[in-house]
Structure formats: structure tokens, C-alpha cells
Amino acid sequence: MDWITLTGLLIAPLTAIAGWFAGKRKRSNDFLNAMQESINTLVAENAKLLDDVLTVKKQNIELLLQNEAMRLKLLTLEQQNAVFKKEITVLNNKLENVKTITRTK
């Protein structure tokens, strides 16, 4: 065997091995790029969902504050109602001793 034949026999396997390593690196990089894109997509969706949750929590806090204000207003109205009931009772008691006067034509 001369060196040209030997070189020809060695070049084919060596190029195949070099191509396989190059392809492996590209496949690995493609896989990593795909994974990075997935992570970026998930992070963006997570950020959007987090914003939505914060908005809902803010609305919930506002509604709780409004509910508490309404509860205090209702309590005040109930207290006023109790005072008015006492006044009505006193006035009704005073009216029991009054004779009804009606005019007839």
C-alpha cells in the first residue's frame, strides 16, 4: 500500500468522525437554544400571570376596604335606628294620653 491509498482510506473515516463531532455540537447547541426559548417563554408568561395576580390582590384589598367602610356605616345606621326607636316609643307614650279630636261637618 502506498501513502496515497492509505491517505484515501484514512480521510473518509476521519471526516466522518469530524462531521459527527461537529453535528453533535450543533445538535447540542440547537437543543440548548430550544430550551432557552422555552424558559424565556415561561418567564414571560409567569411575569404576566404575576401581574394579573397582583392586580387581583389590589382589587381584593380595595373591595375589603370598601366592605369595612360599609360595615361601619351600617353600624352607625343601626345605632341611629336604635335612638330613633327610643324616641318613637317616648312620643307614642305621650300620645296615649292625648284625646283624639276630630271635626265633623
HUPEFEN-V303902 format. One record per pair of residues at least 24 apart in sequence whose C-alpha atoms are under 10 Angstrom apart, sorted by sequence separation. I is the first residue (numbers start at 1). J is the second residue. If there is no record, write none. Layout:
{{I J} {I J}}
This chain:
none
